[in-house]
Amino acid sequence: MASYWRFGIKYGRKSHNKMVSLQKKFIIKDREANHFEIDLERKNIKFTNMHTQSVSQDTILGGIPMGMEAKLSVKDILCTKHFKDAKVVAGHDGLQRLIRWVHVLEVTAIDDLLHGNELILSTGVGWKEGHVSFYSLVEEFIRCNAAGICIELGTYISEIPPTIIELANKHGFPIITFAKQVKFIDITHEIHSLLIQRHYQILTDLEHYSNSLNQLLLSSSPHRKILHLLHDQLKVTVYYIPAKGDVEVIPLQKSSEKMTCTASLKEHLTAKPNVSCQPVQAGNHIFADLFIVSADRELTQLDHLILNRSATALAQIRMRDLYFEEQRREEDGHWISSWLKGEYSEVQLQSYLLDMNATLNVNSCTVMLFKTNQIAKVKTEFTYYKMYARTIFERKGIYPFMHIEKDTVIFILVNMRKDSDFKCRVQEVIQHLREGKFANKEQFSQSEWSVGKIVTKLSLIKNSYHTAKETMNLRKQLPNELLDYFYEDLYIFRLVLAAQDQGVLQDFIYDYIGPVLEHDQGTNGELLKTLKVYLRCKGAKKETAEQLHIVRQTLYHRLERLYELIGQDFMEPYKRQAIEASIAAYDYTSASKLPNEYQIKFS
């Protein structure tokens, strides 16, 4: 049983088949140690005075107008039976102040006794002998945003001083007097009963509205129906402003009027008390903004709650639509697979994309691979992952096509913005996916990424796919050497791959560093490591010795041996580049576990 406290009452709520049921009876104890027993089913409130053990009962009134929230204004309570002989002597401009609770206060030191919006009841016994303390107390009430004060005249105070009336009028702080003795306990009982029934009415109205939403969610085309339900329930104008697409307004407006109102809502009207906005969102992705605007009243707590429920329902509809859309796209997997194999012409691909999305403007494209060994186990959840990924890509101006093959997700990324920052935007998406809400899930935590060559034609995606796989393999084999995801950042390793494809990789390695490898193999030496560090340090002997953790004399000895094996000109630009390429090729062959015919063997 989940529960929460409001107005001193513990409300229990229990979820059952998406319907909300309310606990029917409550027993509460107020600040004066009185008991209220509330039977919502019989619409009855039973009040017990714990000092006198006297019992009284009231009936909860029905027919509370829609939109009333669990607050009363000072003006409202003046209409109740216990205030029929009361008189407002000051603060007439503040009669709309809201009352959240009633508090009997006879002391002059308030400190932290008030939270705001309390109606103070007092006989004045605490300040009967000093107008100064009375004046200071009223100042404190105003500072604490109390709703007002009710004072019983006669026993301790005969009248309200003019200075205090002037202060109250200045701040719109109501001062109400009773000319004869009244029972504060009866006033407390009556006002608290009204607060309770109004709060219950909010819960009841909200439950009825939630049930109506549930029924609409099960119907066909519920989106528009929910907007109409929101309008009919609150009698307000409803604006649905999507991130992409046309603005919807209920009731209908002319196009020019709709554009003007939409612009005003986004700019400054949300701060007004007759306007409220709730984002229609799932996670961090906002699909739309839902506004309600009242022409003749301030919005209430219930209005805001109903708006929130409506926005949540609209988000559920959007997520459901996206889910089925992703399921449909999965059925297009054969078409995407054929595209990756290069079986379609540029004209066919352009035609297909235009049929799918008439606004799709293709500037360039590439293939991104995401690999994990857990995809087969999480097919259902992976559909949600693709929905999540799609929203991130589209925010960056990238339209993704996604396809699963074995343990790899293949993203064909179509760039809809300028080419100059395409790579940067893809990098940002990868970072977001690696650190987003799915990153900590076990099935996605161990993953590998790579991005192929960026091409300018859709028909060249086959080449991008091939280079993405090469990049994935290289990153896996050389994780310490290759930290970037992109094929274009492989640099010298692209030459290594080309040499391997041509079958000349082994000869290339041996021609430039073969003698060094033979020496290290025969003597268990470290000449190759020394050569790599020396080249990396651009021939700086001091820095090389420090990185190798050897004395400089030892470095000189090793360099002399390298001069003998590969020549004293190995620092000449072209030869140096060839040696660096052969070292990279050797690292690749050592890590890749190539078949025997590609292994470097020295006798």
Secondary structure by P-SEA (a helix, b strand, c coil): ccccccccbbbbbbbcccccccccbbbbbcccbbbbbbcccccbbbbbcccccbbbbbcccccccccccccccaaaaaacccccccccccccccccccccbbbbbcccccccccccccbbbbccccccccaaaaaaaaaaaaaacccbbbbbcccccccccaaaaaaaaaacbbbbbbcccccaaaaaaaaaaaaaaaaaaaaaaaaaaaaaaaaaaacccaaaaaaaaaaaaccbbbbbbcccbbbbbcccccaaaaaaaaaaaaccccccccbbbbbbcccccccbbbbbbbccccccaaaaaaaaaaaaaaaaaaaaaaaaaaaaaaaaaaaaaaaaaccccaaaaaaaaaaacccccccccbbbbbbbccccccaaaaaaaaaaaaaaaaaacbbbbbbbcccbbbbbccccccccaaaaaaaaaaaaaaacccccccccccbbbbbccccccccaaaaaaaaaaaaaaaaaaccccccccccccaaaaaaaaaaaaacaaaaaaaaccaaaaaaaaaccccaaaaaaaaaaacccaaaaaaaacccaaaaaaaaaaaaaacccccccaaaaaaaaaaaaaaaaaaaaccccccccccc
